[in-house]
């Protein structure tokens, strides 16, 4: 059985019931609705405010998203500091907040994990 990380991201992770629609706006300014796994937190955890020695859950951004690298169902190229994402900043928000893509936390052949500011 061969694994295809792009297909797995689209068919499994972004079709699990936890995904949300976001609007990705690249450098051209053209919005594209895609699915994303959104990780939100109220307070950024930093080395200064984590009391535990276990930093495995430490996140650098208040909002981090995971999206597909597929050109049709996701985004194939990212421009940090230029691209933007419109999403519900907090659960329960009725309006989208537009945030800048501030960093690429990881990338493989199936997914991007992006930090938003």
Protein Blocks (a to p, Z undefined) as FASTA:
>chain_A
ZZdfklmmmmmmmmnopaccdddddfkopacdddddddddfbdcdfklpmbfblklpcfb
fbdcdddfbfklmcfbdcehkaccdddfbghiabdcddddfbdfbdcfkbccdddZZ
